[in-house]
Amino acid sequence: MANPIPLSKARAAFAELGDIAHARIEADEFTLARCERDAKASFDEDPIGALQLLGVVASFRWDDVGVQSNFERALAMGGSTTVQSNYARALGDINRYRQAANQFLLASGREPENLALLRSAIVLNFSVFEFDVARELCEKLAQRTPSLGDDMREDMKMIEGIEKLGVDLETVRRTIDCALSFLASKNVRAVGFKQALDVSDGDGCLYVDVVVRTSEVRARELDEEFTPVLFDSIEHPQLSSIVVGLEAAAQ
């Protein structure tokens, strides 16, 4: 039996960081420095793997320029759909949800049979309230599979409810972007969103919780800090119909 081809140091280190990210913990600087050395040592042998690893190291360090430059170089050198989807995940990990959605969409275009990529693009566009894009992509998904899944159906129902409520979606988008940028400035990762509608008083209100990877105490502190930032950033925040808060992820 032939021996399997061993992973380059870069790809082995990439797998290690992937396990750390999957566990939703932060890599320490010693680990990141070692992975960076492995990337540099692997560059001649595996330049795409090395660049991909450097991009992920940059995401752990909240270096958005490093994420973009290293992954873009890897793709320019012939990086696969997997590299592109990893680029999307690295962008999502630093709260760049719009850019992540675009990379998942590009990856889906390269590999249309991989419906997980299309679903990821739908979820991220829905999360940042790009409803026209999310709806169009969901229609594409429906053409490719007989089962959308409960999550997709619930997202589409939520879109209908929010549109009926009549809130200014552009204001919602700016508010969500403001929250993600604020969290990035604090090196706090957003890991999801929860949307809910309240129409009990006749006027209606949209509630959005940004789920963050931090303690409950820190999430409450950040929530209080975010309110004046929102007022300074959004001219008419519409707090009577749009409420955005921060919630700690379940441990």
C-alpha positions as CSV (number, residue, x, y, z in Angstrom):
1,M,0.0,0.0,0.0
2,A,1.4,3.4,-1.0
3,N,2.0,5.9,1.8
4,P,-0.3,8.9,1.7
5,I,1.3,12.2,0.7
6,P,2.1,14.0,4.0
7,L,0.6,17.5,4.5
8,S,3.0,20.4,4.2
9,K,3.7,22.2,7.4
10,A,1.4,24.9,6.3
11,R,-1.6,22.6,5.8
12,A,-1.0,20.8,9.0
13,A,-0.9,24.1,10.9
14,F,-4.0,25.2,9.0
15,A,-5.8,22.1,10.2
16,E,-4.7,22.9,13.8
17,L,-6.1,26.4,13.6
18,G,-9.3,25.1,12.0
19,D,-9.8,22.9,15.1
20,I,-9.2,25.9,17.4
21,A,-11.7,28.0,15.4
22,H,-14.3,25.1,15.4
23,A,-14.0,25.0,19.2
24,R,-14.8,28.7,19.3
25,I,-11.7,29.6,21.3
26,E,-8.8,32.0,20.6
27,A,-5.4,30.9,19.6
28,D,-2.6,32.2,21.8
29,E,0.2,34.2,20.3
30,F,2.8,31.4,20.7
31,T,0.6,29.2,18.5
32,L,0.1,31.9,15.9
33,A,3.8,32.7,15.7
34,R,4.6,29.0,15.2
35,C,2.0,28.7,12.5
36,E,3.4,31.8,10.8
37,R,6.9,30.2,10.8
38,D,5.4,27.0,9.3
39,A,3.7,29.1,6.6
40,K,7.0,30.8,5.7
41,A,8.9,27.4,5.8
42,S,6.3,25.9,3.4
43,F,6.1,28.7,0.8
44,D,8.4,27.2,-1.8
45,E,6.7,23.8,-1.5
46,D,3.1,24.9,-1.0
47,P,2.6,28.6,-1.7
48,I,-1.2,28.5,-1.8
49,G,-1.3,26.5,1.5
50,A,1.1,29.0,3.0
51,L,-0.8,32.0,2.0
52,Q,-4.1,30.5,3.2
53,L,-2.5,29.8,6.6
54,L,-1.2,33.4,6.8
55,G,-4.7,34.6,6.0
56,V,-6.2,32.6,8.9
57,V,-3.4,33.7,11.3
58,A,-4.4,37.3,10.3
59,S,-8.0,36.6,11.1
60,F,-7.1,35.4,14.6
61,R,-5.1,38.7,15.0
62,W,-8.0,40.8,13.7
63,D,-5.8,42.0,10.7
64,D,-8.4,42.5,8.0
65,V,-5.7,43.7,5.5
66,G,-3.7,40.5,6.1
67,V,-6.8,38.3,5.6
68,Q,-7.6,40.0,2.3
69,S,-4.1,40.2,0.9
70,N,-3.1,36.7,1.7
71,F,-6.3,35.0,0.5
72,E,-6.4,37.1,-2.7
73,R,-2.9,36.1,-3.5
74,A,-3.7,32.5,-2.9
75,L,-6.7,32.7,-5.2
76,A,-4.7,34.5,-7.9
77,M,-2.2,31.6,-7.8
78,G,-5.0,29.2,-8.5
79,G,-6.5,28.6,-5.1
80,S,-9.4,26.1,-5.2
81,T,-13.1,26.6,-4.2
82,T,-12.1,25.3,-0.8
83,V,-9.6,28.2,-0.5
84,Q,-12.3,30.6,-1.5
85,S,-14.8,29.3,1.1
86,N,-12.1,29.4,3.7
87,Y,-11.5,33.0,2.7
88,A,-15.3,33.6,3.4
89,R,-15.0,32.0,6.8
90,A,-12.0,34.0,7.7
91,L,-13.8,37.2,6.8
92,G,-16.8,36.1,8.8
93,D,-14.6,35.5,11.8
94,I,-13.6,39.2,11.8
95,N,-17.2,40.4,11.4
96,R,-16.9,41.2,7.7
97,Y,-20.2,39.5,6.9
98,R,-20.9,41.3,3.7
99,Q,-17.6,40.4,2.2
100,A,-17.9,36.9,3.5
101,A,-21.3,36.5,1.8
102,N,-19.8,37.6,-1.5
103,Q,-16.9,35.1,-1.2
104,F,-19.4,32.3,-0.5
105,L,-21.4,33.4,-3.5
106,L,-18.3,33.3,-5.7
107,A,-17.4,29.9,-4.4
108,S,-20.9,28.7,-5.1
109,G,-20.5,29.9,-8.7
110,R,-17.4,27.8,-9.0
111,E,-19.0,24.7,-7.5
112,P,-22.8,25.0,-8.1
113,E,-23.4,21.4,-7.0
114,N,-22.1,22.3,-3.4
115,L,-25.4,23.6,-2.0
116,A,-23.7,24.3,1.4
117,L,-21.9,27.2,-0.2
118,L,-25.1,28.6,-1.6
119,R,-26.8,28.2,1.8
120,S,-24.0,30.0,3.5
121,A,-24.4,32.9,1.0
122,I,-28.1,33.0,1.7
123,V,-27.7,33.0,5.5
124,L,-25.1,35.8,5.5
125,N,-27.1,38.0,3.1
126,F,-30.2,37.5,5.3
127,S,-28.1,38.3,8.4
128,V,-27.1,41.7,7.0
129,F,-30.6,42.3,5.7
130,E,-29.8,42.1,2.0
131,F,-33.2,40.6,1.5
132,D,-33.4,40.9,-2.3
133,V,-30.2,39.0,-2.7
134,A,-31.2,36.4,-0.1
135,R,-34.5,35.8,-1.8
136,E,-33.0,35.5,-5.3
137,L,-30.4,33.0,-4.0
138,C,-33.1,31.0,-2.1
139,E,-35.0,30.7,-5.4
140,K,-31.9,29.3,-7.0
141,L,-31.6,26.8,-4.1
142,A,-35.2,25.7,-4.6
143,Q,-34.4,24.9,-8.2
144,R,-31.6,22.6,-7.2
145,T,-33.1,20.7,-4.3
146,P,-36.6,19.6,-3.4
147,S,-36.0,20.4,0.3
148,L,-35.0,23.9,1.3
149,G,-34.8,23.0,4.9
150,D,-36.6,24.5,7.9
151,D,-34.0,27.2,8.4
152,M,-34.4,28.6,4.9
153,R,-38.2,28.6,5.1
154,E,-38.1,30.4,8.4
155,D,-35.7,33.0,7.0
156,M,-38.0,33.6,4.1
157,K,-41.0,34.0,6.4
158,M,-39.1,36.4,8.5
159,I,-38.3,38.5,5.4
160,E,-42.0,38.7,4.6
161,G,-42.9,39.7,8.1
162,I,-40.2,42.4,8.3
163,E,-41.2,43.8,4.9
164,K,-44.8,44.0,6.0
165,L,-43.8,45.8,9.1
166,G,-42.5,48.6,6.9
167,V,-39.2,49.4,8.7
168,D,-36.6,51.3,6.7
169,L,-34.3,48.4,5.7
170,E,-31.5,50.7,4.7
171,T,-31.4,52.0,8.3
172,V,-31.4,48.5,9.6
173,R,-28.5,47.6,7.3
174,R,-26.5,50.6,8.5
175,T,-27.3,49.7,12.1
176,I,-26.1,46.1,11.7
177,D,-23.0,47.3,9.9
178,C,-22.4,49.7,12.8
179,A,-22.7,46.9,15.3
180,L,-20.3,44.6,13.5
181,S,-17.8,47.4,13.1
182,F,-18.1,48.3,16.8
183,L,-17.5,44.7,17.8
184,A,-14.5,44.4,15.5
185,S,-13.0,47.5,17.1
186,K,-13.3,45.6,20.4
187,N,-11.9,42.4,19.0
188,V,-15.2,40.6,19.8
189,R,-16.5,38.1,17.3
190,A,-20.1,38.0,16.2
191,V,-21.2,34.4,15.8
192,G,-24.8,34.8,14.7
193,F,-28.0,36.8,14.7
194,K,-31.5,36.4,16.2
195,Q,-34.4,38.3,14.7
196,A,-37.9,38.7,16.2
197,L,-40.9,40.8,15.4
198,D,-43.3,42.3,17.9
199,V,-46.6,43.6,16.4
200,S,-48.6,43.5,19.7
201,D,-48.9,47.3,20.0
202,G,-50.2,47.9,16.5
203,D,-47.1,49.7,15.3
204,G,-44.6,46.9,15.4
205,C,-40.9,46.6,16.2
206,L,-38.0,44.6,14.9
207,Y,-35.6,43.2,17.4
208,V,-32.2,42.0,16.4
209,D,-29.7,40.4,18.8
210,V,-26.2,40.1,17.6
211,V,-24.8,37.0,19.3
212,V,-21.2,37.5,20.4
213,R,-18.4,35.2,21.6
214,T,-17.8,36.7,25.0
215,S,-19.1,36.4,28.6
216,E,-22.6,37.6,29.6
217,V,-21.0,40.4,31.7
218,R,-18.9,41.6,28.8
219,A,-21.8,41.4,26.4
220,R,-23.9,43.7,28.7
221,E,-21.0,46.1,29.0
222,L,-20.6,46.2,25.2
223,D,-24.3,46.7,24.8
224,E,-24.2,49.8,26.9
225,E,-21.2,51.1,25.1
226,F,-22.8,50.5,21.7
227,T,-25.8,52.8,22.3
228,P,-24.0,56.1,22.1
229,V,-21.9,54.8,19.2
230,L,-25.1,54.0,17.3
231,F,-26.5,57.5,18.0
232,D,-23.3,59.1,16.7
233,S,-23.1,56.8,13.6
234,I,-26.8,56.7,12.4
235,E,-28.5,60.0,11.8
236,H,-32.0,58.6,12.4
237,P,-31.7,55.3,14.2
238,Q,-35.5,54.7,14.4
239,L,-35.3,53.2,17.9
240,S,-39.1,53.0,18.1
241,S,-39.2,50.4,15.4
242,I,-35.7,48.9,15.4
243,V,-33.9,47.6,18.5
244,V,-30.4,46.0,18.1
245,G,-28.7,44.5,21.1
246,L,-25.8,42.2,21.9
247,E,-26.2,38.8,23.4
248,A,-23.5,36.4,24.7
249,A,-23.3,33.1,22.9
250,A,-24.3,30.0,24.9
251,Q,-21.3,28.4,26.5
